Amino acid sequence: MKNEIIQSFTDSFDTHSKTTDMGIEFWFARDLQHLLSYNKWENFQNVLSKAKTACEASGHDIADHFPEVRKMVSTGPNSQKEIVDFMLTRYACYLIAQNGDSRKEPIAFAQTYFAMQTRKLELIQEQIHGLERLQARQKLTHSEKELSGLIYKHTKSDKNFGSIRSKGDAALFGGKTTAEMKDKMQVPNARALADFLPAITIKAKDFATEITVFNTKEHQLVTENDITNEHIKNNEGVRKILLKRGIRPEDLPLEEDIKKLERRLKSMDKKISKNPDKLGNDE
């Protein structure tokens, strides 16, 4: 019987959800009022007000989660009147449920329902951020392999690439070489610095490397000195762009080891696809 009740509640909340043209899921406040067993709109507005206060206190914009809308409703065979309603995001619904009377069964269910939905969204957003960083790292690996191949082709030495990359890093990181950045960030000597950099820094390194590859081919740079100067110049240019936007790459904090991130993302992907209803209960 309990499972039947839970399924009934789930179906009710799922059925009343809407989606904007931009793909954002929402519920109308007047629908949620009835789903939570509030008979009077005035009573529901008290909970709505508390939820708005909680939203603002958490640093979110009320207008982003509780936008007001006007509706025309029928009051008789030939008459209508305008009423106020709100489009509620999943997060807004979660706050409303949290500020309701949990002794009421529909509210107790809603607290769990929207908490799980919110947690799923957080996990998906976390996954997207992690994938962006992982893809940036893979892209940098590809660019550096291409540059390394060009350097070896012209200098016949595998060691020159490390030296050129380090000088490029010094230009990007305000004078700090690869080894000095690894020491500052406490990166193990056997690991690549880029495995611990934030996505924006990885992309910066990749952009500079791509330009070096392009110009090495385009201008037929064949000496180690010419390629080194080109790489330094490109990293200096990328650094200037970052500094103009208030970003000092050498001061950005260390991020999760890219190898651990890759393993965690694979695990998250399995959870989201195979057992989404239990995502909020792992800890």
Buried (B, 14 or more C-beta within 10 A) or exposed (E): EEEEEEEEBEEBBEEEBEEEEEEEBBBBBBBBBBBBEBEEBEEBBEBBEBBBEBBEEEEBEBEEBBBEEEEEEEEEEEEEEEEEBBBBBBBBBBBBBBBBEEEEEBBBBBBEBBBBBBBBBEBBEEBEEBBBBBEBBBBBBEBBEBBBEBBBEBBEEEEBBEBBBBBBBBBBBEEBBBBBBBEBBEBEEEEBBBBBBBBBBBBBBBBBBBBBBEBBEEEEBEEBEBBBBBBBBBBBBBBEEBEEEEBEBBEBEEBBBBEEBBEBBEEBEEBBEEEBEEBBEEE
